[in-house]
């Protein structure tokens, strides 16, 4: 399900990246980026994918 903002849901992203469930993907995101996907989405401006730092 794409949200009203036109972005895919956390569940869709978790399935795309083959996580067992969205909770696991949220924990992995927070470990990598220091904030949850929701916190990131609220704080980001512009493209979410373009603002992620690579490791």
N, C-alpha and C positions, 0 to 999 in steps of 0.2 A: 504494500500500500504506500503510495507516495503521499506525503503530507500536504497540507494546504500551501506550504511554502515551495512546493515543487521538489522537495528533497525526499529521498527514500527514508523509510522508517528505520529505527535501530534494528528491529527484527529482520527486515529485508537485508540490511547490510551484514548482519551476523550470519544469515544464511548464505549470502553471496561469498563471504570469506570463510565459510565452512566451520564456523564456531558451533558448538553443541547447542547453545542458546544465547539469547541477548545478554543475560547477566554475565556470562563468561566474556563476551566481547566488550562489555562496558568495563569490566575489571582490567582486561588487557589494554584497552584504550587509556584508562586512567594510569596504569603502570607506565605506559610509554610516554604519555603527554602531560601527566600531572593534573588532569582534570577529566571529568566525565564528558561524554559526547554532548550532553545537554548544556553543561557549563561552557564548553567550547562554542557551541552554536549560539548561545546568548552573547558571548564576548567577541565573536568574530564578525568581521565585516567583509563582504564580498564572498568569494568562492571558498567554501569550507575545505575542499580538497587542495586548493592552491596554498592554503595557509598552514598546512601540517608540515612540521619539520621532519626531515628524513634523518634516520640514524645511521 
